[in-house]
Structure formats: C-alpha cells, structure tokens
Amino acid sequence: DFPRQWYSKACRRLLMHKGYRLLSLFGIACNLLVLLLRSDTMDAATASLLSVQTHVFFIILLAEIGLSLTALGPWNFASVPLHWLDVFVACGGLVGYAAGRSEEADFVRVLRCVHFLHFFGVSGGVRDAMVALSRSFTNVVHLWALLLFVLVTYAAVGRATWALTRPGELLGQGALSFATFEASLHTMLQVLLGEDWPTLVADCSVQPPLCSLED
C-alpha cells in the first residue's frame, strides 16, 4: 500500500501530474546538453558556469529521489527500476564529492537519458528492450554497490597503511595521497580507472630507509 499521510498523497499527485514529468525530462535534457558542452578549451566563465550546474542538477536529483520516496514509500519506490538508476547516479555523485572530483563524476548522470524511453513505449521492440533492461538493472546496481564497498574499504586500508609514506613521483603530488580518507578515496578511484597506477604502486613500494617521512 501507498503511504496515507497527507504529504505523501500530495507528492503522489505531483508525481502523476503531466507538467511535473515534462519538467523533469526537460531538466534531464538540459543537464545532458550542458555535459556535452564541456571541453578542455573552455574559458574561465564557462568553466565556472558548468561547475555551478554540477551542484544544481545534483540537488535536483536528490530532490526528485526524496519526492518519489515520500510519495511511494520505501517498498514501492524500490520496485521501480528507474528509481534504482537514480539512486545509483546519486551514489556516483556522492562518491565524486567525497573524492573531490564532483565534476568528473558528472558523466554518470548521462545514464538518466533512459527516462526518455518512456516516449517510445508504444513501440514493441523498445518496450521489450526496456523490460530486459529493467530485469538486469537491479543486478548491475548490486555489482556497482559491491564495487563501491570494495573501493571504500581499500581507501580505508590505504589511509591506515600508507598515510606516512614519503611522497614519490606521483604519490603526494596534488590530491593523490593517503594522508586523509578523502584523498585516499580519490587515489583509489584513480587506481580503479587505471590512470598511472603502476607509478603509484612504485611510489608505495619504497623500502627503508626511504619509505617514511620520519626517515
């Protein structure tokens, strides 16, 4: 059953309103358009604008998730695959903020374009594809949740193990270090993406008397 509180009923009426759904899709389209505009040749004003949109669209995403959760209740919310998609995108954004790379985590929001498939629901082929996607998405979310758990665990281990390691060619340069948990999470995310991880491994493999800041 749906929640019976007055505010839950009001939220359900809002969710069912055609204007709200069109506005939500318009927001997703604007976010995708802004992401396509990002490039390495942006001037400072454009880069600042894109940085602001990162926070704005992330807040909107959290608001939509909260609205759906309030309107439907936890069990009904969890029964809709697209809600799992939104939760996954929100988790990706939170990891980006925790790692200090919120703008680089923006690409995860591209997955929200799946919402536009509702426009093509009358097509049998597209409808079958949506059913297949819905059935597999829960398993994909579970795998990503496991990956996130492993990433956070290794970040904690790195913080405890290599926090005082002497800076090397890459370790300790910029945000890449294990000095804090946030920096450790950032470093492990870079290792996960395969970016210069052999250099990081070499920096963490130094031997006495060159392995510690106290040496």
N, C-alpha and C positions, 0 to 999 in steps of 0.2 A: 504494500500500500504506500501511497504517497504521503509525505508529512501533511498534517492537517492544521498546522499553525497558520495564522493569517498572513504572516510574511512569506511563508512557503507558497501559499496559494497565489499571492501577488507576484512572486518570482516566476511561478509556472505560467501565469497569464502573460507575463512579459516575454518569456521564452517562446511561447506559442505565437506571439504577435509577428506578423509578416515583416513589419518595419524593423523590428529588432534583428531578425535573421538577415535581412538585406544589409542592415548597418554592420553587422558582424562580418559578413562576407566582404563588404566594402573595406573594412579595416584590414582584413587579411590581404586583400588585393593591394592596398596601399603599402603595407609592410613588405610584401614581395617586390613591389616596384622600387621601393627605397633600397632594398638589398641589392637589386640589380644595378643601381646607380653607383654602388661602392667600387672604387678603383684606387690604385696606387698613385694616381696623378691628381687626386682631389686637392683643392686649396683648403686653407685653414677653416674658412667659414663653412664650407660644405662638410668637412670632417666633423666640425662641432655640431652641425645640424643632425648628422647621422648618429652621432653619439647620444644626442638627446632622444632621438626616436627609439634607440635601443631600450632606454628606460621606460619611455611612454608605452610602447607596444607590449613590453613585458608586464607592466602594471595592468594594462587592459586584459592581457591573457589571464593573469591571476584573478581579476575581477570576474571574467566570464566563467572560470572554473568555480569560483566561490558562489556565483549566482546559480549555476547548474546544480551544484551540490546542495545548496539551500532549498532549491525548488524540488528536487527529485529524491533527496535523501541518499545516504551512502550506497545502499544496495542497488537502487535503481540507477544511480549515477555510474556505478561500476559495470552495469550490464550493457552500457553503450560503448562500443569500441572506439568511437571518435573521442570520447572523454578520456580514455586511456592515452590516446595520441596526444591530447592537450596536456595531460599530466606529464607525459614523457618529455614534451617540449619544454614545459615549465621546469622540470628537473634539470634538463640540459642547460637552461638559463641560469639556474641556481648554482650549478657546478661552474659555469663560466664566471659568475660573480665571485664565487669562493676562490677561484684560481686567479682572479684579477684579469680575466680575458673575456669579459662580458660581450664585447663587440665581436670577437672571433667566434663566440658560441651562437651568434645570430643565425648562422646557416641552418641550425636545427629547425627554426621556425618555417623554413621552406616546406617542411612536411605538412603544414597546415593547409596546403593547397588541396589536400584530399577532401576538404569540406566542399569544394566546388563540384565534386562528383554528384552531389545531390541534384544539380541542374540537369544531369544526364540520366537520372534514374529510370526514365521511361524506356531507355534502350536496354534490350535483353542482355547483350554482351557486356555492357558496362555494369549492369546490375549483378551479373554473375561474377564479374571481377571484384565488385565491392563486397560481395558475400565471401569470396575467397580471401580477400584482404582482411575482412573483419575476423574471420576464423583464425587467421595466422597471426594477427597483430598482438593478441594477448601473449602468445609465446615469445614474440620478438621483444615485447616490453619486459617480460621476465628475464630474458637474456641480458638486456641492457641494464636492468636493475642489478643483476649479478655482477656485471662488468663494473658498474658504479661502486658496488660494495668492495670489490677487489681493488679498485683504484684508490678508494678512501683508506682501505686497510694498508696498502703499500705506502701511501703517503704518510700514515702514522708511523709505520716501521722505519721509513726513511728519516722522518723527523727524530726518532729516538736513536737511530744508528749513525747517521752522517751529519748531524747538526753542527758539529765542531770540526768537520773535515776542512782542511786547508783549501782555499779557492784554487781552481786549476784553469785550464784553457777555456772551459765553458762554465763549469760549476762556480757559483759565486759571482758570475758576471750578470748584471741586471737582476731580473727576477728569478733566475734559475739558482736555487739553493734549497737546503733543507733546514734553514735557520728557524723558520716558523712553519706551522701546519699549512697555512695558505700558500706559502712559497713551495712547500713540499708537494702540495696538490698540483700546483702549476707545473712543477718539474716532472711529476709522474704523468701528467696529461701530455706533456711534450714527448716523453718516452713512449707513451701509448701511440701517439701519432707517428712515431718513427723518425722524428726530427733530431738529427745529430746525437742519437742515443749512444753510439759507440764512443763518442768523445766524453759523454757524461759517465759512462762506465769506466773509462780510463781515469777520469778525474777522481772517481770514488774508489779506485783500486790502488791508490798510492800506499807505499809501505813506510814504516818508521825508518829514519827519523823525520820524514817529510809528510806525515799523514795528518797531523793535528796542529791547530793554531797555537798550542802551547809549546810545541817542539821547536 
